[in-house]
Amino acid sequence: MGASSGPRRLSGMQKQALALYRGFLRAARSKPAEERRQIESVVSSEFRKNSKQVDRKNFIYIEYLLCRGNKQLDQLKSPDTVGLSSLSVDSSSQTTGSSS
């Protein structure tokens, strides 16, 4: 068999990101079908984009994305919220030591 002794363990941030993703999908279930599909599409594309573009060692930026995602999830859980939009963040601000 292979050299690995089992499934790879996830870091704390990876667990937080997966919990956030699942939270968005659960919250989307409470919305009407058309909005649910739109929400699932935006969430999926945002997570996929960030998984490819964000350096895994840039912990500060990842923490920022998790915090922003949790705030968006709280808004989505509100009964008054019917949709979710994508927000672009300037990727040049991801570098450590840059100032605004």
N, CA, C and O atoms as CSV, one atom per row, in Angstrom:
chain,resi,resn,atom,element,x,y,z
A,1,MET,N,N,0.824,-1.187,0.000
A,1,MET,CA,C,0.000,0.000,0.000
A,1,MET,C,C,0.865,1.245,0.000
A,1,MET,O,O,2.092,1.160,-0.051
A,2,GLY,N,N,0.215,2.416,0.058
A,2,GLY,CA,C,0.928,3.692,0.040
A,2,GLY,C,C,1.625,3.982,1.344
A,2,GLY,O,O,1.413,3.291,2.341
A,3,ALA,N,N,2.457,5.002,1.338
A,3,ALA,CA,C,3.243,5.368,2.510
A,3,ALA,C,C,2.394,6.071,3.571
A,3,ALA,O,O,2.785,6.108,4.738
A,4,SER,N,N,1.264,6.618,3.197
A,4,SER,CA,C,0.458,7.350,4.179
A,4,SER,C,C,-0.298,6.367,5.064
A,4,SER,O,O,-0.722,5.302,4.616
A,5,SER,N,N,-0.457,6.747,6.333
A,5,SER,CA,C,-1.117,5.860,7.282
A,5,SER,C,C,-2.598,6.178,7.445
A,5,SER,O,O,-3.273,5.571,8.276
A,6,GLY,N,N,-3.107,7.121,6.662
A,6,GLY,CA,C,-4.516,7.477,6.745
A,6,GLY,C,C,-4.751,8.820,6.096
A,6,GLY,O,O,-3.860,9.376,5.454
A,7,PRO,N,N,-5.966,9.345,6.267
A,7,PRO,CA,C,-6.268,10.650,5.663
A,7,PRO,C,C,-5.436,11.759,6.308
A,7,PRO,O,O,-5.099,11.700,7.490
A,8,ARG,N,N,-5.123,12.743,5.518
A,8,ARG,CA,C,-4.327,13.880,5.980
A,8,ARG,C,C,-5.161,14.712,6.940
A,8,ARG,O,O,-6.348,14.938,6.701
A,9,ARG,N,N,-4.548,15.168,8.022
A,9,ARG,CA,C,-5.258,15.992,9.001
A,9,ARG,C,C,-5.339,17.424,8.497
A,9,ARG,O,O,-4.409,17.926,7.865
A,10,LEU,N,N,-6.443,18.066,8.778
A,10,LEU,CA,C,-6.645,19.453,8.355
A,10,LEU,C,C,-6.170,20.403,9.437
A,10,LEU,O,O,-6.290,20.116,10.629
A,11,SER,N,N,-5.630,21.535,9.014
A,11,SER,CA,C,-5.219,22.563,9.961
A,11,SER,C,C,-6.465,23.252,10.511
A,11,SER,O,O,-7.570,23.035,10.015
A,12,GLY,N,N,-6.281,24.079,11.534
A,12,GLY,CA,C,-7.387,24.821,12.114
A,12,GLY,C,C,-8.056,25.743,11.112
A,12,GLY,O,O,-9.282,25.840,11.070
A,13,MET,N,N,-7.241,26.430,10.293
A,13,MET,CA,C,-7.799,27.347,9.291
A,13,MET,C,C,-8.556,26.597,8.215
A,13,MET,O,O,-9.585,27.070,7.734
A,14,GLN,N,N,-8.054,25.425,7.829
A,14,GLN,CA,C,-8.762,24.628,6.827
A,14,GLN,C,C,-10.117,24.173,7.366
A,14,GLN,O,O,-11.112,24.166,6.641
A,15,LYS,N,N,-10.145,23.795,8.646
A,15,LYS,CA,C,-11.413,23.394,9.262
A,15,LYS,C,C,-12.377,24.578,9.314
A,15,LYS,O,O,-13.574,24.420,9.073
A,16,GLN,N,N,-11.852,25.767,9.631
A,16,GLN,CA,C,-12.701,26.962,9.669
A,16,GLN,C,C,-13.273,27.266,8.292
A,16,GLN,O,O,-14.449,27.609,8.164
A,17,ALA,N,N,-12.436,27.139,7.254
A,17,ALA,CA,C,-12.887,27.426,5.889
A,17,ALA,C,C,-13.966,26.425,5.455
A,17,ALA,O,O,-14.960,26.811,4.839
A,18,LEU,N,N,-13.773,25.156,5.772
A,18,LEU,CA,C,-14.781,24.150,5.419
A,18,LEU,C,C,-16.073,24.375,6.184
A,18,LEU,O,O,-17.158,24.219,5.624
A,19,ALA,N,N,-15.971,24.741,7.465
A,19,ALA,CA,C,-17.172,25.019,8.257
A,19,ALA,C,C,-17.913,26.229,7.688
A,19,ALA,O,O,-19.143,26.240,7.639
A,20,LEU,N,N,-17.170,27.236,7.262
A,20,LEU,CA,C,-17.778,28.424,6.669
A,20,LEU,C,C,-18.498,28.061,5.371
A,20,LEU,O,O,-19.626,28.497,5.140
A,21,TYR,N,N,-17.845,27.260,4.522
A,21,TYR,CA,C,-18.442,26.819,3.258
A,21,TYR,C,C,-19.749,26.053,3.522
A,21,TYR,O,O,-20.770,26.316,2.886
A,22,ARG,N,N,-19.702,25.111,4.462
A,22,ARG,CA,C,-20.911,24.350,4.798
A,22,ARG,C,C,-21.999,25.261,5.360
A,22,ARG,O,O,-23.184,25.070,5.088
A,23,GLY,N,N,-21.579,26.260,6.152
A,23,GLY,CA,C,-22.538,27.206,6.704
A,23,GLY,C,C,-23.263,27.979,5.621
A,23,GLY,O,O,-24.471,28.198,5.709
A,24,PHE,N,N,-22.520,28.400,4.586
A,24,PHE,CA,C,-23.140,29.103,3.462
A,24,PHE,C,C,-24.135,28.201,2.749
A,24,PHE,O,O,-25.232,28.640,2.401
A,25,LEU,N,N,-23.764,26.946,2.529
A,25,LEU,CA,C,-24.669,26.031,1.832
A,25,LEU,C,C,-25.926,25.764,2.654
A,25,LEU,O,O,-27.023,25.665,2.104
A,26,ARG,N,N,-25.766,25.646,3.978
A,26,ARG,CA,C,-26.933,25.445,4.841
A,26,ARG,C,C,-27.849,26.673,4.820
A,26,ARG,O,O,-29.071,26.551,4.739
A,27,ALA,N,N,-27.230,27.859,4.896
A,27,ALA,CA,C,-28.019,29.095,4.884
A,27,ALA,C,C,-28.744,29.251,3.552
A,27,ALA,O,O,-29.860,29.770,3.509
A,28,ALA,N,N,-28.120,28.808,2.470
A,28,ALA,CA,C,-28.740,28.925,1.146
A,28,ALA,C,C,-30.004,28.079,1.055
A,28,ALA,O,O,-30.919,28.417,0.305
A,29,ARG,N,N,-30.067,26.977,1.814
A,29,ARG,CA,C,-31.240,26.101,1.782
A,29,ARG,C,C,-32.510,26.794,2.253
A,29,ARG,O,O,-33.616,26.399,1.885
A,30,SER,N,N,-32.343,27.839,3.076
A,30,SER,CA,C,-33.524,28.525,3.611
A,30,SER,C,C,-34.068,29.585,2.658
A,30,SER,O,O,-35.076,30.227,2.955
A,31,LYS,N,N,-33.409,29.774,1.518
A,31,LYS,CA,C,-33.822,30.798,0.550
A,31,LYS,C,C,-34.617,30.154,-0.585
A,31,LYS,O,O,-34.545,28.941,-0.783
A,32,PRO,N,N,-35.375,30.963,-1.329
A,32,PRO,CA,C,-36.101,30.425,-2.497
A,32,PRO,C,C,-35.142,29.785,-3.514
A,32,PRO,O,O,-33.960,30.125,-3.566
A,33,ALA,N,N,-35.664,28.867,-4.308
A,33,ALA,CA,C,-34.840,28.051,-5.208
A,33,ALA,C,C,-33.932,28.872,-6.119
A,33,ALA,O,O,-32.752,28.553,-6.267
A,34,GLU,N,N,-34.472,29.927,-6.730
A,34,GLU,CA,C,-33.666,30.722,-7.660
A,34,GLU,C,C,-32.511,31.409,-6.933
A,34,GLU,O,O,-31.378,31.395,-7.413
A,35,GLU,N,N,-32.798,32.009,-5.777
A,35,GLU,CA,C,-31.743,32.654,-5.000
A,35,GLU,C,C,-30.753,31.633,-4.464
A,35,GLU,O,O,-29.555,31.906,-4.393
A,36,ARG,N,N,-31.249,30.452,-4.085
A,36,ARG,CA,C,-30.379,29.398,-3.566
A,36,ARG,C,C,-29.325,29.008,-4.599
A,36,ARG,O,O,-28.147,28.875,-4.267
A,37,ARG,N,N,-29.748,28.824,-5.851
A,37,ARG,CA,C,-28.793,28.459,-6.906
A,37,ARG,C,C,-27.772,29.560,-7.121
A,37,ARG,O,O,-26.589,29.277,-7.314
A,38,GLN,N,N,-28.213,30.823,-7.092
A,38,GLN,CA,C,-27.306,31.956,-7.271
A,38,GLN,C,C,-26.308,32.023,-6.110
A,38,GLN,O,O,-25.118,32.249,-6.329
A,39,ILE,N,N,-26.785,31.829,-4.886
A,39,ILE,CA,C,-25.919,31.859,-3.709
A,39,ILE,C,C,-24.896,30.738,-3.775
A,39,ILE,O,O,-23.710,30.964,-3.538
A,40,GLU,N,N,-25.346,29.537,-4.094
A,40,GLU,CA,C,-24.426,28.399,-4.186
A,40,GLU,C,C,-23.370,28.624,-5.255
A,40,GLU,O,O,-22.213,28.246,-5.070
A,41,SER,N,N,-23.747,29.231,-6.362
A,41,SER,CA,C,-22.810,29.523,-7.434
A,41,SER,C,C,-21.752,30.537,-6.996
A,41,SER,O,O,-20.560,30.340,-7.232
A,42,VAL,N,N,-22.196,31.626,-6.353
A,42,VAL,CA,C,-21.259,32.660,-5.893
A,42,VAL,C,C,-20.318,32.092,-4.842
A,42,VAL,O,O,-19.109,32.318,-4.899
A,43,VAL,N,N,-20.869,31.354,-3.882
A,43,VAL,CA,C,-20.047,30.782,-2.805
A,43,VAL,C,C,-19.010,29.826,-3.382
A,43,VAL,O,O,-17.831,29.893,-3.034
A,44,SER,N,N,-19.448,28.947,-4.253
A,44,SER,CA,C,-18.537,27.977,-4.856
A,44,SER,C,C,-17.415,28.664,-5.630
A,44,SER,O,O,-16.247,28.303,-5.485
A,45,SER,N,N,-17.764,29.648,-6.445
A,45,SER,CA,C,-16.741,30.315,-7.254
A,45,SER,C,C,-15.784,31.129,-6.386
A,45,SER,O,O,-14.586,31.172,-6.669
A,46,GLU,N,N,-16.295,31.777,-5.327
A,46,GLU,CA,C,-15.427,32.565,-4.435
A,46,GLU,C,C,-14.436,31.658,-3.696
A,46,GLU,O,O,-13.247,31.967,-3.618
A,47,PHE,N,N,-14.927,30.546,-3.160
A,47,PHE,CA,C,-14.037,29.642,-2.441
A,47,PHE,C,C,-13.005,29.028,-3.394
A,47,PHE,O,O,-11.830,28.912,-3.046
A,48,ARG,N,N,-13.442,28.637,-4.591
A,48,ARG,CA,C,-12.522,28.044,-5.553
A,48,ARG,C,C,-11.457,29.053,-5.985
A,48,ARG,O,O,-10.275,28.722,-6.076
A,49,LYS,N,N,-11.893,30.294,-6.251
A,49,LYS,CA,C,-10.967,31.353,-6.663
A,49,LYS,C,C,-9.936,31.607,-5.562
A,49,LYS,O,O,-8.736,31.669,-5.832
A,50,ASN,N,N,-10.402,31.752,-4.340
A,50,ASN,CA,C,-9.478,32.032,-3.241
A,50,ASN,C,C,-8.542,30.868,-2.963
A,50,ASN,O,O,-7.398,31.085,-2.564
A,51,SER,N,N,-8.999,29.640,-3.164
A,51,SER,CA,C,-8.131,28.489,-2.924
A,51,SER,C,C,-6.970,28.451,-3.918
A,51,SER,O,O,-5.901,27.918,-3.619
A,52,LYS,N,N,-7.191,29.021,-5.099
A,52,LYS,CA,C,-6.138,29.024,-6.122
A,52,LYS,C,C,-5.261,30.275,-6.059
A,52,LYS,O,O,-4.074,30.209,-6.378
A,53,GLN,N,N,-5.825,31.408,-5.655
A,53,GLN,CA,C,-5.098,32.677,-5.732
A,53,GLN,C,C,-4.385,33.067,-4.445
A,53,GLN,O,O,-3.383,33.779,-4.497
A,54,VAL,N,N,-4.869,32.625,-3.303
A,54,VAL,CA,C,-4.317,33.072,-2.026
A,54,VAL,C,C,-3.194,32.129,-1.600
A,54,VAL,O,O,-3.355,30.909,-1.598
A,55,ASP,N,N,-2.057,32.718,-1.241
A,55,ASP,CA,C,-0.918,31.951,-0.746
A,55,ASP,C,C,-1.300,31.300,0.580
A,55,ASP,O,O,-1.789,31.974,1.487
A,56,ARG,N,N,-1.078,30.000,0.694
A,56,ARG,CA,C,-1.474,29.266,1.900
A,56,ARG,C,C,-0.713,29.704,3.147
A,56,ARG,O,O,-1.140,29.418,4.266
A,57,LYS,N,N,0.389,30.383,2.968
A,57,LYS,CA,C,1.174,30.857,4.108
A,57,LYS,C,C,0.813,32.285,4.513
A,57,LYS,O,O,1.363,32.806,5.483
A,58,ASN,N,N,-0.096,32.918,3.789
A,58,ASN,CA,C,-0.515,34.284,4.097
A,58,ASN,C,C,-1.663,34.226,5.107
A,58,ASN,O,O,-2.825,34.460,4.774
A,59,PHE,N,N,-1.295,33.904,6.358
A,59,PHE,CA,C,-2.293,33.647,7.396
A,59,PHE,C,C,-3.135,34.875,7.723
A,59,PHE,O,O,-4.326,34.754,8.009
A,60,ILE,N,N,-2.532,36.035,7.683
A,60,ILE,CA,C,-3.272,37.254,8.006
A,60,ILE,C,C,-4.397,37.477,6.999
A,60,ILE,O,O,-5.525,37.788,7.383
A,61,TYR,N,N,-4.093,37.318,5.720
A,61,TYR,CA,C,-5.112,37.515,4.689
A,61,TYR,C,C,-6.190,36.425,4.767
A,61,TYR,O,O,-7.372,36.698,4.558
A,62,ILE,N,N,-5.772,35.190,5.069
A,62,ILE,CA,C,-6.746,34.103,5.201
A,62,ILE,C,C,-7.673,34.378,6.378
A,62,ILE,O,O,-8.881,34.166,6.281
A,63,GLU,N,N,-7.113,34.850,7.488
A,63,GLU,CA,C,-7.945,35.205,8.646
A,63,GLU,C,C,-8.921,36.323,8.281
A,63,GLU,O,O,-10.076,36.311,8.705
A,64,TYR,N,N,-8.447,37.292,7.489
A,64,TYR,CA,C,-9.330,38.373,7.035
A,64,TYR,C,C,-10.479,37.807,6.204
A,64,TYR,O,O,-11.633,38.186,6.404
A,65,LEU,N,N,-10.171,36.903,5.272
A,65,LEU,CA,C,-11.216,36.314,4.433
A,65,LEU,C,C,-12.210,35.511,5.271
A,65,LEU,O,O,-13.414,35.561,5.018
A,66,LEU,N,N,-11.719,34.773,6.264
A,66,LEU,CA,C,-12.611,34.013,7.136
A,66,LEU,C,C,-13.525,34.949,7.927
A,66,LEU,O,O,-14.719,34.687,8.070
A,67,CYS,N,N,-12.958,36.036,8.437
A,67,CYS,CA,C,-13.748,37.011,9.200
A,67,CYS,C,C,-14.810,37.653,8.302
A,67,CYS,O,O,-15.973,37.770,8.687
A,68,ARG,N,N,-14.395,38.067,7.104
A,68,ARG,CA,C,-15.339,38.667,6.159
A,68,ARG,C,C,-16.425,37.670,5.767
A,68,ARG,O,O,-17.598,38.030,5.666
A,69,GLY,N,N,-16.035,36.427,5.549
A,69,GLY,CA,C,-16.997,35.386,5.192
A,69,GLY,C,C,-17.995,35.138,6.302
A,69,GLY,O,O,-19.182,34.950,6.035
A,70,ASN,N,N,-17.534,35.135,7.549
A,70,ASN,CA,C,-18.451,34.935,8.671
A,70,ASN,C,C,-19.449,36.084,8.787
A,70,ASN,O,O,-20.613,35.864,9.122
A,71,LYS,N,N,-19.002,37.299,8.515
A,71,LYS,CA,C,-19.912,38.444,8.538
A,71,LYS,C,C,-20.948,38.321,7.423
A,71,LYS,O,O,-22.129,38.595,7.637
A,72,GLN,N,N,-20.508,37.911,6.238
A,72,GLN,CA,C,-21.439,37.726,5.131
A,72,GLN,C,C,-22.432,36.604,5.435
A,72,GLN,O,O,-23.608,36.694,5.083
A,73,LEU,N,N,-21.948,35.548,6.092
A,73,LEU,CA,C,-22.827,34.439,6.442
A,73,LEU,C,C,-23.892,34.901,7.438
A,73,LEU,O,O,-25.061,34.532,7.316
A,74,ASP,N,N,-23.490,35.706,8.419
A,74,ASP,CA,C,-24.469,36.238,9.374
A,74,ASP,C,C,-25.538,37.059,8.660
A,74,ASP,O,O,-26.720,36.974,8.995
A,75,GLN,N,N,-25.120,37.854,7.677
A,75,GLN,CA,C,-26.083,38.647,6.906
A,75,GLN,C,C,-27.001,37.737,6.099
A,75,GLN,O,O,-28.205,37.981,6.015
A,76,LEU,N,N,-26.441,36.698,5.510
A,76,LEU,CA,C,-27.230,35.781,4.683
A,76,LEU,C,C,-28.269,35.031,5.512
A,76,LEU,O,O,-29.346,34.705,5.013
A,77,LYS,N,N,-27.952,34.761,6.760
A,77,LYS,CA,C,-28.884,34.044,7.632
A,77,LYS,C,C,-30.103,34.881,7.985
A,77,LYS,O,O,-31.118,34.343,8.427
A,78,SER,N,N,-30.014,36.187,7.794
A,78,SER,CA,C,-31.140,37.063,8.095
A,78,SER,C,C,-32.289,36.760,7.137
A,78,SER,O,O,-32.070,36.587,5.938
A,79,PRO,N,N,-33.510,36.695,7.662
A,79,PRO,CA,C,-34.660,36.420,6.782
A,79,PRO,C,C,-34.887,37.509,5.734
A,79,PRO,O,O,-35.509,37.259,4.702
A,80,ASP,N,N,-34.387,38.712,5.997
A,80,ASP,CA,C,-34.567,39.817,5.053
A,80,ASP,C,C,-33.631,39.727,3.848
A,80,ASP,O,O,-33.879,40.355,2.819
A,81,THR,N,N,-32.559,38.948,3.976
A,81,THR,CA,C,-31.579,38.828,2.904
A,81,THR,C,C,-32.023,37.750,1.928
A,81,THR,O,O,-32.334,36.625,2.321
A,82,VAL,N,N,-32.049,38.116,0.629
A,82,VAL,CA,C,-32.480,37.140,-0.376
A,82,VAL,C,C,-31.362,36.716,-1.309
A,82,VAL,O,O,-31.532,35.748,-2.051
A,83,GLY,N,N,-30.232,37.394,-1.301
A,83,GLY,CA,C,-29.165,37.029,-2.223
A,83,GLY,C,C,-27.799,37.360,-1.676
A,83,GLY,O,O,-27.663,37.877,-0.567
A,84,LEU,N,N,-26.799,37.059,-2.460
A,84,LEU,CA,C,-25.412,37.278,-2.088
A,84,LEU,C,C,-24.685,37.759,-3.328
A,84,LEU,O,O,-24.888,37.224,-4.418
A,85,SER,N,N,-23.846,38.760,-3.170
A,85,SER,CA,C,-23.072,39.233,-4.314
A,85,SER,C,C,-21.596,39.010,-4.053
A,85,SER,O,O,-21.168,38.866,-2.907
A,86,SER,N,N,-20.845,38.983,-5.097
A,86,SER,CA,C,-19.403,38.784,-5.008
A,86,SER,C,C,-18.724,40.125,-4.799
A,86,SER,O,O,-19.111,41.124,-5.407
A,87,LEU,N,N,-17.718,40.151,-3.948
A,87,LEU,CA,C,-16.985,41.367,-3.662
A,87,LEU,C,C,-15.546,41.172,-4.089
A,87,LEU,O,O,-14.901,40.210,-3.673
A,88,SER,N,N,-15.035,42.070,-4.913
A,88,SER,CA,C,-13.652,41.975,-5.347
A,88,SER,C,C,-12.758,42.714,-4.364
A,88,SER,O,O,-13.043,43.844,-3.968
A,89,VAL,N,N,-11.680,42.059,-3.981
A,89,VAL,CA,C,-10.680,42.671,-3.117
A,89,VAL,C,C,-9.401,42.749,-3.909
A,89,VAL,O,O,-9.010,41.783,-4.563
A,90,ASP,N,N,-8.742,43.896,-3.856
A,90,ASP,CA,C,-7.499,44.099,-4.593
A,90,ASP,C,C,-6.465,43.092,-4.106
A,90,ASP,O,O,-6.031,43.160,-2.956
A,91,SER,N,N,-6.065,42.157,-4.971
A,91,SER,CA,C,-5.130,41.107,-4.571
A,91,SER,C,C,-3.737,41.646,-4.298
A,91,SER,O,O,-2.937,40.950,-3.674
A,92,SER,N,N,-3.416,42.846,-4.735
A,92,SER,CA,C,-2.094,43.410,-4.441
A,92,SER,C,C,-1.957,43.748,-2.962
A,92,SER,O,O,-0.840,43.910,-2.470
A,93,SER,N,N,-3.069,43.856,-2.248
A,93,SER,CA,C,-3.015,44.148,-0.820
A,93,SER,C,C,-2.731,42.901,0.005
A,93,SER,O,O,-2.631,42.979,1.230
A,94,GLN,N,N,-2.598,41.754,-0.650
A,94,GLN,CA,C,-2.335,40.515,0.055
A,94,GLN,C,C,-0.896,40.424,0.551
A,94,GLN,O,O,-0.621,39.699,1.507
A,95,THR,N,N,0.005,41.129,-0.067
A,95,THR,CA,C,1.399,41.007,0.301
A,95,THR,C,C,1.616,41.558,1.691
A,95,THR,O,O,1.031,42.572,2.072
A,96,THR,N,N,2.474,40.873,2.454
A,96,THR,CA,C,2.728,41.324,3.809
A,96,THR,C,C,3.625,42.561,3.757
A,96,THR,O,O,4.524,42.668,2.923
A,97,GLY,N,N,3.357,43.473,4.657
A,97,GLY,CA,C,4.164,44.681,4.727
A,97,GLY,C,C,3.677,45.804,3.852
A,97,GLY,O,O,4.258,46.888,3.881
A,98,SER,N,N,2.623,45.593,3.064
A,98,SER,CA,C,2.121,46.677,2.222
A,98,SER,C,C,1.224,47.572,3.047
A,98,SER,O,O,0.550,47.100,3.962
A,99,SER,N,N,1.207,48.835,2.743
A,99,SER,CA,C,0.361,49.762,3.482
A,99,SER,C,C,-0.604,50.442,2.535
A,99,SER,O,O,-0.338,50.589,1.342
A,100,SER,N,N,-1.724,50.851,3.088
A,100,SER,CA,C,-2.750,51.486,2.269
A,100,SER,C,C,-2.652,52.963,2.330
A,100,SER,O,O,-3.444,53.661,1.697
